[in-house]
Amino acid sequence: MKILITGARGMVARATAEYCRSIGDDVAALTRDEMNIADLESVHAAIEGFRPDAIINCAAYTNVDGAESEPEDAFSANVVGPWNLAQAALEFDCGFVTISTDYVFDGTFDGFYTQRHQPNPQGIYATTKRSGEIDGLTANARSIVVRSGWIYGHGGTNFLSVMGDLLRDCKRIKAIKDSYGTPTFAGDLARRLRELAELDMPGIFHVTNAGEGTSYLGFAEKVCEIGGFDSSLLDPVSNADLHRPAPRPTSSKLACLFSEKFGLVPMPEWGDGLRRFVNGDLD
Ligand SMILES: NC(=O)c1ccc[n+]([C@@H]2O[C@H](COP(=O)([O-])OP(=O)(O)OC[C@H]3O[C@@H](n4cnc5c(N)ncnc54)[C@H](OP(=O)(O)O)[C@@H]3O)[C@@H](O)[C@H]2O)c1
């Protein structure tokens, strides 16, 4: 397939470009300078130049706390961006996959959120991502929204991605013991994004690694177990102790109602994904 990937410098974009190229796709992975998704002219020019079979939108404003003080930037990338891309995909008759987040849920449900649960985003980042879902689906009936969560991967700068490096350097880390999610290795997400692009089945999908999920502390303990790091470097803390500007869901574990019914193979267990990441595998 000819795949256009946005936000090429980002963690998920890199994994997706890597995976698509590995299976022989013709890939245009464009940085913000090459295609600003908030700028319709820039979007049109890039799509017209490449004529993809599908666009996979990995670009977003992802600074959850920063969004509280930069709401316009979050809105441009997370709402205007998906709208522009969905419209352009309609015009150029190509598929469109865009990534959303487990943060669209408020986190008060003690179980796995499926597509039957009503989103109730808290905070600016989460609210813009939910609006981006609605706009993407409204602008183009062919849109595919992929909600994922707790993503980590090579080149990632978020806490889950850098934890192993910090522990390897014997740095102490604060690990939240009372927030729960379903961790997702970017390499596994990339594969599923590409499968969904080919499946071309519109709607909302939930994509995370399989299993019961865990807390940040549980994730950190698993990193120690796999990497042979010293787990006494972990300082368990409560989410409330960190006093961060943006609210986070207490529990945002995801499960998908559709993926396997549509013939997609189950996602690997999260511990398996983490093992491949810590061992340096690309997928
Ligand atoms: N990481 C997670 O745990 C997580 C969880 C749930 C959902 N998600 C979603 O997964 C997707 C990928 O996240 P990620 O972790 O790979 O993010 P990331 O590493 O922060 O990458 C995002 C990329 O988007 C680019 N970007 C921002 N605004 C843009 C614009 N207007 N036009 C073009 N590019 C733009 C950024 O460019 P610059 O490099 O120029 O800044 C950056 O390279 C996002 O939709 C995110 O909301 C992530």
The ligand as an SDF file (V2000), in Angstrom:
LIG
                    3D

 48 52  0  0  0  0  0  0  0  0999 V2000
    2.1030    8.2600   24.1250 N   0  0  0  0  0  0  0  0  0  0  0  0
    1.0060    7.7660   24.6920 C   0  0  0  0  0  0  0  0  0  0  0  0
    1.0550    7.1220   25.7670 O   0  0  0  0  0  0  0  0  0  0  0  0
   -0.3310    7.9190   24.0260 C   0  0  0  0  0  0  0  0  0  0  0  0
   -1.4500    7.3860   24.6520 C   0  0  0  0  0  0  0  0  0  0  0  0
   -2.6880    7.4620   24.0120 C   0  0  0  0  0  0  0  0  0  0  0  0
   -2.7960    8.0570   22.7710 C   0  0  0  0  0  0  0  0  0  0  0  0
   -1.6920    8.6070   22.2020 N   0  0  0  0  0  0  0  0  0  0  0  0
   -1.8460    9.2160   20.8770 C   0  0  0  0  0  0  0  0  0  0  0  0
   -0.9770    8.5410   19.9810 O   0  0  0  0  0  0  0  0  0  0  0  0
   -0.5940    9.4290   18.9230 C   0  0  0  0  0  0  0  0  0  0  0  0
    0.9160    9.4060   18.7490 C   0  0  0  0  0  0  0  0  0  0  0  0
    1.5030    9.8080   19.9750 O   0  0  0  0  0  0  0  0  0  0  0  0
    3.0880    9.8250   20.1950 P   0  0  0  0  0  0  0  0  0  0  0  0
    3.3010    9.3870   21.5920 O   0  0  0  0  0  0  0  0  0  0  0  0
    3.7840    9.1460   19.0600 O   0  0  0  0  0  0  0  0  0  0  0  0
    3.3490   11.3930   20.1360 O   0  0  0  0  0  0  0  0  0  0  0  0
    4.7120   12.2080   19.9930 P   0  0  0  0  0  0  0  0  0  0  0  0
    5.8860   11.3190   20.1300 O   0  0  0  0  0  0  0  0  0  0  0  0
    4.5800   13.3790   20.9040 O   0  0  0  0  0  0  0  0  0  0  0  0
    4.6510   12.7030   18.4880 O   0  0  0  0  0  0  0  0  0  0  0  0
    3.6860   13.5860   18.0390 C   0  0  0  0  0  0  0  0  0  0  0  0
    4.2200   14.2230   16.7800 C   0  0  0  0  0  0  0  0  0  0  0  0
    3.1860   15.0500   16.2350 O   0  0  0  0  0  0  0  0  0  0  0  0
    3.8310   16.1570   15.6480 C   0  0  0  0  0  0  0  0  0  0  0  0
    2.9130   17.2730   15.4900 N   0  0  0  0  0  0  0  0  0  0  0  0
    2.3640   18.0580   16.4560 C   0  0  0  0  0  0  0  0  0  0  0  0
    1.5780   18.9900   15.8850 N   0  0  0  0  0  0  0  0  0  0  0  0
    1.6360   18.7860   14.5400 C   0  0  0  0  0  0  0  0  0  0  0  0
    1.0510   19.4200   13.4230 C   0  0  0  0  0  0  0  0  0  0  0  0
    0.2430   20.4750   13.5580 N   0  0  0  0  0  0  0  0  0  0  0  0
    1.3300   18.9340   12.1910 N   0  0  0  0  0  0  0  0  0  0  0  0
    2.1560   17.8920   12.0320 C   0  0  0  0  0  0  0  0  0  0  0  0
    2.7600   17.2530   13.0400 N   0  0  0  0  0  0  0  0  0  0  0  0
    2.4930   17.6980   14.2910 C   0  0  0  0  0  0  0  0  0  0  0  0
    4.9770   16.4880   16.5750 C   0  0  0  0  0  0  0  0  0  0  0  0
    5.9130   17.2010   15.8200 O   0  0  0  0  0  0  0  0  0  0  0  0
    7.2200   17.9290   16.4390 P   0  0  0  0  0  0  0  0  0  0  0  0
    8.2100   16.8120   16.5520 O   0  0  0  0  0  0  0  0  0  0  0  0
    7.5630   18.9390   15.4130 O   0  0  0  0  0  0  0  0  0  0  0  0
    6.7850   18.4940   17.7580 O   0  0  0  0  0  0  0  0  0  0  0  0
    5.4520   15.1090   17.0070 C   0  0  0  0  0  0  0  0  0  0  0  0
    6.5060   14.6520   16.1960 O   0  0  0  0  0  0  0  0  0  0  0  0
   -1.1880   10.7920   19.3060 C   0  0  0  0  0  0  0  0  0  0  0  0
   -2.4190   10.9430   18.6480 O   0  0  0  0  0  0  0  0  0  0  0  0
   -1.4450   10.6660   20.7980 C   0  0  0  0  0  0  0  0  0  0  0  0
   -2.4920   11.5360   21.2320 O   0  0  0  0  0  0  0  0  0  0  0  0
   -0.4600    8.5460   22.7900 C   0  0  0  0  0  0  0  0  0  0  0  0
  1  2  1  0
  2  3  2  0
  2  4  1  0
  4  5  1  0
  4 48  2  0
  5  6  2  0
  6  7  1  0
  7  8  2  0
  8  9  1  0
  8 48  1  0
  9 10  1  0
  9 46  1  0
 10 11  1  0
 11 12  1  0
 11 44  1  0
 12 13  1  0
 13 14  1  0
 14 15  2  0
 14 16  1  0
 14 17  1  0
 17 18  1  0
 18 19  2  0
 18 20  1  0
 18 21  1  0
 21 22  1  0
 22 23  1  0
 23 24  1  0
 23 42  1  0
 24 25  1  0
 25 26  1  0
 25 36  1  0
 26 27  1  0
 26 35  1  0
 27 28  2  0
 28 29  1  0
 29 30  1  0
 29 35  2  0
 30 31  1  0
 30 32  2  0
 32 33  1  0
 33 34  2  0
 34 35  1  0
 36 37  1  0
 36 42  1  0
 37 38  1  0
 38 39  2  0
 38 40  1  0
 38 41  1  0
 42 43  1  0
 44 45  1  0
 44 46  1  0
 46 47  1  0
M  CHG  2   8   1  16  -1
M  END
$$$$
